[in-house]
């Protein structure tokens, strides 16, 4: 976790790299708890990802991705409506 914390400022600058780190950290945390019975009260990668500055960046990227997905969906939806009518 120390390596993740030390690399985080640089990783947060690159959206794709940051998203990959978040995905891997969530998967790793899940494996620790579900497969290896890692105690919930001990430090985990989620502690690093929920630091306010990091969490705000995470939410910002999630919103951006969801907005893109929503716009893509609406574009396809309205394209179909135009074709039908």
The first five atom37 places (N, CA, C, CB, O) and aatype in JSON, in Angstrom:
{
  "aatype": [20, 20, 20, 20, 20, 20, 20, 20, 20, 20, 20, 20, 20, 20, 20, 20, 20, 20, 20, 20, 20, 20, 20, 20, 20, 20, 20, 20, 20, 20, 20, 20, 20, 20, 20, 20, 20, 20, 20, 20, 20, 20, 20, 20, 20, 20, 20, 20, 20, 20, 20, 20, 20, 20, 20, 20, 20, 20, 20, 20, 20, 20, 20, 20, 20, 20, 20, 20, 20, 20, 20, 20, 20, 20, 20, 20, 20, 20, 20, 20, 20, 20, 20, 20, 20],
  "atom_mask": [
    [1, 1, 1, 1, 1],
    [1, 1, 1, 1, 1],
    [1, 1, 1, 1, 1],
    [1, 1, 1, 1, 1],
    [1, 1, 1, 1, 1],
    [1, 1, 1, 1, 1],
    [1, 1, 1, 1, 1],
    [1, 1, 1, 1, 1],
    [1, 1, 1, 1, 1],
    [1, 1, 1, 1, 1],
    [1, 1, 1, 1, 1],
    [1, 1, 1, 1, 1],
    [1, 1, 1, 1, 1],
    [1, 1, 1, 1, 1],
    [1, 1, 1, 1, 1],
    [1, 1, 1, 1, 1],
    [1, 1, 1, 1, 1],
    [1, 1, 1, 1, 1],
    [1, 1, 1, 1, 1],
    [1, 1, 1, 1, 1],
    [1, 1, 1, 1, 1],
    [1, 1, 1, 1, 1],
    [1, 1, 1, 1, 1],
    [1, 1, 1, 1, 1],
    [1, 1, 1, 1, 1],
    [1, 1, 1, 1, 1],
    [1, 1, 1, 1, 1],
    [1, 1, 1, 1, 1],
    [1, 1, 1, 1, 1],
    [1, 1, 1, 1, 1],
    [1, 1, 1, 1, 1],
    [1, 1, 1, 1, 1],
    [1, 1, 1, 1, 1],
    [1, 1, 1, 1, 1],
    [1, 1, 1, 1, 1],
    [1, 1, 1, 1, 1],
    [1, 1, 1, 1, 1],
    [1, 1, 1, 1, 1],
    [1, 1, 1, 1, 1],
    [1, 1, 1, 1, 1],
    [1, 1, 1, 1, 1],
    [1, 1, 1, 1, 1],
    [1, 1, 1, 1, 1],
    [1, 1, 1, 1, 1],
    [1, 1, 1, 1, 1],
    [1, 1, 1, 1, 1],
    [1, 1, 1, 1, 1],
    [1, 1, 1, 1, 1],
    [1, 1, 1, 1, 1],
    [1, 1, 1, 1, 1],
    [1, 1, 1, 1, 1],
    [1, 1, 1, 1, 1],
    [1, 1, 1, 1, 1],
    [1, 1, 1, 1, 1],
    [1, 1, 1, 1, 1],
    [1, 1, 1, 1, 1],
    [1, 1, 1, 1, 1],
    [1, 1, 1, 1, 1],
    [1, 1, 1, 1, 1],
    [1, 1, 1, 1, 1],
    [1, 1, 1, 1, 1],
    [1, 1, 1, 1, 1],
    [1, 1, 1, 1, 1],
    [1, 1, 1, 1, 1],
    [1, 1, 1, 1, 1],
    [1, 1, 1, 1, 1],
    [1, 1, 1, 1, 1],
    [1, 1, 1, 1, 1],
    [1, 1, 1, 1, 1],
    [1, 1, 1, 1, 1],
    [1, 1, 1, 1, 1],
    [1, 1, 1, 1, 1],
    [1, 1, 1, 1, 1],
    [1, 1, 1, 1, 1],
    [1, 1, 1, 1, 1],
    [1, 1, 1, 1, 1],
    [1, 1, 1, 1, 1],
    [1, 1, 1, 1, 1],
    [1, 1, 1, 1, 1],
    [1, 1, 1, 1, 1],
    [1, 1, 1, 1, 1],
    [1, 1, 1, 1, 1],
    [1, 1, 1, 1, 1],
    [1, 1, 1, 1, 1],
    [1, 1, 1, 1, 1]
  ],
  "atom_positions": [
    [[0.82, -1.19, 0.0], [0.0, 0.0, 0.0], [0.86, 1.26, 0.0], [-0.93, 0.0, 1.2], [0.44, 2.31, -0.49]],
    [[2.06, 1.16, 0.54], [2.95, 2.31, 0.56], [3.34, 2.72, -0.86], [4.21, 2.01, 1.39], [3.41, 3.9, -1.17]],
    [[3.58, 1.73, -1.72], [3.93, 2.0, -3.12], [2.76, 2.68, -3.82], [4.3, 0.69, -3.86], [2.96, 3.65, -4.56]],
    [[1.57, 2.2, -3.59], [0.39, 2.79, -4.2], [0.23, 4.24, -3.75], [-0.87, 1.98, -3.83], [-0.05, 5.12, -4.57]],
    [[0.41, 4.49, -2.47], [0.27, 5.84, -1.94], [1.34, 6.78, -2.5], [0.36, 5.81, -0.41], [1.07, 7.94, -2.78]],
    [[2.55, 6.27, -2.67], [3.62, 7.13, -3.18], [3.46, 7.42, -4.67], [4.98, 6.49, -2.92], [3.84, 8.49, -5.13]],
    [[2.91, 6.48, -5.44], [2.7, 6.67, -6.87], [1.42, 7.44, -7.21], [2.66, 5.33, -7.56], [1.27, 7.94, -8.32]],
    [[0.53, 7.53, -6.27], [-0.8, 8.09, -6.53], [-0.8, 9.5, -7.1], [-1.58, 8.08, -5.27], [-1.55, 9.75, -8.05]],
    [[-0.02, 10.44, -6.59], [-0.06, 11.79, -7.18], [0.22, 11.81, -8.68], [0.94, 12.68, -6.48], [-0.44, 12.54, -9.42]],
    [[1.18, 11.03, -9.14], [1.5, 10.98, -10.57], [0.41, 10.23, -11.34], [2.86, 10.31, -10.79], [0.04, 10.63, -12.44]],
    [[-0.09, 9.15, -10.77], [-1.11, 8.33, -11.43], [-2.41, 9.11, -11.6], [-1.36, 7.04, -10.63], [-3.12, 8.92, -12.58]],
    [[-2.73, 9.97, -10.65], [-3.98, 10.72, -10.71], [-4.04, 11.68, -11.9], [-4.17, 11.51, -9.43], [-5.12, 12.12, -12.29]],
    [[-2.9, 12.0, -12.48], [-2.86, 12.89, -13.64], [-3.34, 12.21, -14.92], [-1.44, 13.4, -13.84], [-3.82, 12.88, -15.83]],
    [[-3.22, 10.91, -14.98], [-3.6, 10.13, -16.16], [-4.9, 9.38, -15.84], [-2.46, 9.14, -16.58], [-4.9, 8.45, -15.04]],
    [[-6.0, 9.78, -16.48], [-7.31, 9.19, -16.17], [-7.34, 7.68, -16.37], [-8.39, 9.83, -17.03], [-7.86, 6.95, -15.53]],
    [[-6.79, 7.21, -17.48], [-6.84, 5.78, -17.77], [-6.01, 4.98, -16.75], [-6.33, 5.5, -19.19], [-6.43, 3.93, -16.28]],
    [[-4.85, 5.49, -16.43], [-3.99, 4.82, -15.46], [-4.63, 4.84, -14.07], [-2.59, 5.49, -15.41], [-4.59, 3.85, -13.34]],
    [[-5.23, 5.98, -13.71], [-5.9, 6.08, -12.42], [-7.07, 5.11, -12.34], [-6.38, 7.53, -12.17], [-7.25, 4.44, -11.32]],
    [[-7.87, 5.03, -13.39], [-9.01, 4.1, -13.4], [-8.54, 2.66, -13.27], [-9.83, 4.27, -14.69], [-9.15, 1.85, -12.57]],
    [[-7.45, 2.34, -13.94], [-6.89, 0.98, -13.83], [-6.44, 0.71, -12.4], [-5.71, 0.78, -14.82], [-6.68, -0.37, -11.87]],
    [[-5.77, 1.68, -11.79], [-5.33, 1.51, -10.41], [-6.52, 1.3, -9.47], [-4.5, 2.73, -9.95], [-6.47, 0.44, -8.59]],
    [[-7.57, 2.07, -9.66], [-8.77, 1.93, -8.83], [-9.38, 0.53, -9.0], [-9.83, 3.03, -9.19], [-9.71, -0.13, -8.02]],
    [[-9.51, 0.1, -10.25], [-10.07, -1.24, -10.51], [-9.24, -2.34, -9.84], [-10.15, -1.49, -12.02], [-9.78, -3.24, -9.2]],
    [[-7.93, -2.24, -10.01], [-7.06, -3.25, -9.42], [-7.1, -3.21, -7.89], [-5.63, -3.05, -9.91], [-7.07, -4.25, -7.24]],
    [[-7.16, -2.0, -7.33], [-7.2, -1.87, -5.86], [-8.5, -2.45, -5.3], [-7.07, -0.39, -5.45], [-8.49, -3.11, -4.26]],
    [[-9.6, -2.21, -5.98], [-10.89, -2.75, -5.53], [-10.86, -4.28, -5.61], [-12.06, -2.18, -6.38], [-11.3, -4.96, -4.68]],
    [[-10.36, -4.8, -6.72], [-10.27, -6.25, -6.87], [-9.37, -6.86, -5.8], [-9.75, -6.61, -8.27], [-9.71, -7.87, -5.19]],
    [[-8.21, -6.24, -5.58], [-7.27, -6.72, -4.58], [-7.9, -6.7, -3.19], [-5.99, -5.87, -4.59], [-7.78, -7.67, -2.43]],
    [[-8.57, -5.61, -2.85], [-9.22, -5.48, -1.55], [-10.3, -6.55, -1.37], [-9.84, -4.07, -1.39], [-10.43, -7.15, -0.31]],
    [[-11.06, -6.77, -2.43], [-12.11, -7.8, -2.39], [-11.49, -9.18, -2.15], [-12.91, -7.8, -3.71], [-11.98, -9.95, -1.32]],
    [[-10.42, -9.5, -2.88], [-9.76, -10.8, -2.69], [-9.23, -10.97, -1.27], [-8.61, -10.95, -3.68], [-9.39, -12.03, -0.66]],
    [[-8.6, -9.92, -0.75], [-8.08, -10.01, 0.62], [-9.17, -10.35, 1.63], [-7.41, -8.69, 1.02], [-8.98, -11.19, 2.5]],
    [[-10.3, -9.69, 1.49], [-11.37, -9.88, 2.47], [-12.18, -11.15, 2.24], [-12.3, -8.69, 2.44], [-12.5, -11.87, 3.19]],
    [[-12.5, -11.44, 0.98], [-13.37, -12.57, 0.69], [-12.63, -13.91, 0.65], [-14.06, -12.35, -0.61], [-13.16, -14.92, 1.13]],
    [[-11.45, -13.93, 0.11], [-10.73, -15.19, -0.06], [-9.8, -15.48, 1.11], [-9.94, -15.17, -1.36], [-9.71, -16.62, 1.56]],
    [[-9.1, -14.45, 1.59], [-8.09, -14.66, 2.62], [-8.51, -14.21, 4.01], [-6.84, -13.95, 2.23], [-7.7, -14.21, 4.94]],
    [[-9.78, -13.82, 4.17], [-10.33, -13.4, 5.47], [-9.5, -12.32, 6.15], [-10.45, -14.6, 6.39], [-9.29, -12.37, 7.37]],
    [[-9.03, -11.36, 5.37], [-8.28, -10.22, 5.92], [-9.22, -9.44, 6.83], [-7.7, -9.31, 4.78], [-10.32, -9.08, 6.41]],
    [[-8.81, -9.16, 8.06], [-9.69, -8.46, 9.01], [-10.12, -7.07, 8.51], [-9.0, -8.32, 10.35], [-9.31, -6.31, 7.99]],
    [[-11.39, -6.78, 8.67], [-11.96, -5.52, 8.16], [-11.37, -4.28, 8.85], [-13.46, -5.52, 8.34], [-11.34, -3.22, 8.24]],
    [[-10.93, -4.4, 10.06], [-10.44, -3.25, 10.8], [-9.03, -2.81, 10.45], [-10.49, -3.54, 12.23], [-8.59, -1.73, 10.85]],
    [[-8.31, -3.65, 9.7], [-6.92, -3.31, 9.34], [-6.89, -2.45, 8.08], [-6.1, -4.59, 9.12], [-7.88, -2.35, 7.35]],
    [[-5.74, -1.82, 7.84], [-5.58, -0.96, 6.66], [-5.83, -1.73, 5.38], [-4.18, -0.34, 6.63], [-5.55, -2.92, 5.28]],
    [[-6.37, -1.01, 4.39], [-6.6, -1.62, 3.08], [-6.38, -0.57, 2.0], [-8.03, -2.23, 2.99], [-6.2, 0.61, 2.29]],
    [[-6.41, -1.0, 0.76], [-6.23, -0.07, -0.35], [-7.37, 0.94, -0.41], [-6.14, -0.84, -1.67], [-7.19, 2.05, -0.93]],
    [[-8.51, 0.59, 0.11], [-9.64, 1.52, 0.1], [-9.37, 2.73, 1.0], [-10.92, 0.81, 0.56], [-9.93, 3.81, 0.77]],
    [[-8.55, 2.56, 2.01], [-8.18, 3.7, 2.86], [-7.46, 4.76, 2.04], [-7.29, 3.25, 4.04], [-7.67, 5.96, 2.25]],
    [[-6.63, 4.34, 1.12], [-5.88, 5.27, 0.27], [-6.81, 5.92, -0.76], [-4.71, 4.55, -0.44], [-6.69, 7.11, -1.03]],
    [[-7.72, 5.14, -1.32], [-8.62, 5.65, -2.35], [-9.7, 6.57, -1.8], [-9.26, 4.52, -3.08], [-10.32, 7.31, -2.56]],
    [[-9.93, 6.53, -0.52], [-10.98, 7.37, 0.06], [-10.45, 8.62, 0.76], [-11.8, 6.57, 1.04], [-11.2, 9.32, 1.44]],
    [[-9.17, 8.9, 0.61], [-8.62, 10.18, 1.06], [-9.34, 11.25, 0.24], [-7.03, 10.26, 0.89], [-9.47, 11.09, -0.97]],
    [[-9.8, 12.34, 0.86], [-10.65, 13.3, 0.14], [-10.17, 13.73, -1.25], [-10.8, 14.5, 0.96], [-10.96, 13.72, -2.19]],
    [[-8.91, 14.09, -1.41], [-8.42, 14.54, -2.73], [-8.5, 13.42, -3.76], [-6.97, 15.05, -2.61], [-8.88, 13.65, -4.91]],
    [[-8.13, 12.21, -3.35], [-8.15, 11.06, -4.25], [-9.59, 10.68, -4.58], [-7.4, 9.86, -3.63], [-9.92, 10.42, -5.74]],
    [[-10.44, 10.65, -3.57], [-11.84, 10.28, -3.77], [-12.54, 11.28, -4.69], [-12.56, 10.18, -2.43], [-13.35, 10.89, -5.54]],
    [[-12.25, 12.56, -4.53], [-12.85, 13.59, -5.39], [-12.44, 13.37, -6.84], [-12.42, 15.0, -4.92], [-13.27, 13.53, -7.74]],
    [[-11.19, 13.02, -7.09], [-10.72, 12.75, -8.45], [-11.42, 11.51, -9.01], [-9.17, 12.55, -8.48], [-11.81, 11.48, -10.17]],
    [[-11.57, 10.5, -8.18], [-12.25, 9.27, -8.58], [-13.69, 9.59, -9.01], [-12.25, 8.25, -7.43], [-14.14, 9.13, -10.07]],
    [[-14.39, 10.35, -8.19], [-15.78, 10.71, -8.5], [-15.86, 11.57, -9.76], [-16.41, 11.46, -7.31], [-16.76, 11.39, -10.58]],
    [[-14.92, 12.48, -9.92], [-14.88, 13.34, -11.11], [-14.75, 12.49, -12.39], [-13.69, 14.34, -11.01], [-15.46, 12.73, -13.37]],
    [[-13.87, 11.52, -12.37], [-13.68, 10.66, -13.53], [-14.9, 9.78, -13.76], [-12.42, 9.79, -13.36], [-15.32, 9.59, -14.9]],
    [[-15.48, 9.25, -12.7], [-16.69, 8.43, -12.83], [-17.83, 9.23, -13.46], [-17.12, 7.88, -11.45], [-18.52, 8.73, -14.34]],
    [[-18.02, 10.46, -13.01], [-19.07, 11.32, -13.57], [-18.82, 11.56, -15.06], [-19.14, 12.66, -12.82], [-19.75, 11.51, -15.87]],
    [[-17.58, 11.83, -15.41], [-17.22, 12.08, -16.8], [-17.53, 10.86, -17.67], [-15.73, 12.46, -16.92], [-18.09, 11.0, -18.75]],
    [[-17.16, 9.69, -17.19], [-17.42, 8.46, -17.94], [-18.91, 8.19, -18.08], [-16.73, 7.27, -17.27], [-19.38, 7.8, -19.14]],
    [[-19.64, 8.4, -17.01], [-21.09, 8.16, -17.05], [-21.78, 9.16, -17.96], [-21.7, 8.23, -15.64], [-22.73, 8.81, -18.66]],
    [[-21.32, 10.4, -17.96], [-21.89, 11.42, -18.84], [-21.65, 11.04, -20.3], [-21.29, 12.81, -18.53], [-22.55, 11.17, -21.14]],
    [[-20.45, 10.57, -20.6], [-20.14, 10.13, -21.96], [-21.04, 8.97, -22.37], [-18.66, 9.71, -22.08], [-21.58, 8.96, -23.47]],
    [[-21.22, 8.01, -21.48], [-22.08, 6.86, -21.76], [-23.52, 7.29, -21.98], [-22.02, 5.83, -20.62], [-24.2, 6.79, -22.88]],
    [[-23.99, 8.22, -21.16], [-25.35, 8.7, -21.3], [-25.54, 9.44, -22.63], [-25.71, 9.62, -20.12], [-26.55, 9.23, -23.31]],
    [[-24.59, 10.28, -23.0], [-24.68, 11.0, -24.27], [-24.65, 10.05, -25.45], [-23.56, 12.02, -24.38], [-25.37, 10.25, -26.43]],
    [[-23.83, 9.03, -25.37], [-23.76, 8.03, -26.43], [-25.1, 7.29, -26.55], [-22.62, 7.03, -26.16], [-25.59, 7.07, -27.66]],
    [[-25.68, 6.92, -25.42], [-26.98, 6.26, -25.42], [-28.05, 7.16, -26.04], [-27.38, 5.86, -23.98], [-28.83, 6.72, -26.88]],
    [[-28.08, 8.42, -25.62], [-29.08, 9.35, -26.16], [-28.91, 9.57, -27.66], [-29.0, 10.69, -25.43], [-29.89, 9.67, -28.39]],
    [[-27.68, 9.64, -28.1], [-27.41, 9.8, -29.53], [-27.96, 8.61, -30.3], [-25.9, 9.95, -29.78], [-28.61, 8.79, -31.33]],
    [[-27.71, 7.4, -29.81], [-28.23, 6.2, -30.48], [-29.75, 6.17, -30.42], [-27.64, 4.93, -29.83], [-30.4, 5.82, -31.41]],
    [[-30.32, 6.53, -29.27], [-31.77, 6.53, -29.11], [-32.44, 7.48, -30.1], [-32.14, 6.92, -27.69], [-33.41, 7.11, -30.76]],
    [[-31.92, 8.71, -30.19], [-32.52, 9.67, -31.09], [-32.27, 9.32, -32.56], [-31.98, 11.07, -30.79], [-33.07, 9.66, -33.43]],
    [[-31.18, 8.65, -32.85], [-30.94, 8.17, -34.21], [-31.99, 7.16, -34.61], [-29.55, 7.56, -34.33], [-32.47, 7.18, -35.75]],
    [[-32.35, 6.28, -33.71], [-33.38, 5.28, -33.98], [-34.73, 5.97, -34.15], [-33.44, 4.23, -32.83], [-35.5, 5.59, -35.03]],
    [[-35.03, 6.96, -33.33], [-36.31, 7.68, -33.46], [-36.4, 8.38, -34.81], [-36.47, 8.71, -32.33], [-37.46, 8.37, -35.44]],
    [[-35.33, 8.96, -35.25], [-35.34, 9.66, -36.55], [-35.58, 8.66, -37.67], [-34.0, 10.41, -36.78], [-36.32, 8.96, -38.61]],
    [[-34.98, 7.51, -37.59], [-35.16, 6.47, -38.61], [-36.6, 5.97, -38.61], [-34.19, 5.31, -38.37], [-37.18, 5.74, -39.67]],
    [[-37.18, 5.79, -37.43], [-38.54, 5.25, -37.33], [-39.59, 6.25, -37.76], [-38.83, 4.81, -35.91], [-40.63, 5.86, -38.29]],
    [[-39.34, 7.51, -37.55], [-40.35, 8.5, -37.88], [-39.86, 9.32, -39.03], [-40.67, 9.4, -36.68], [-40.56, 10.22, -39.48]]
  ]
}
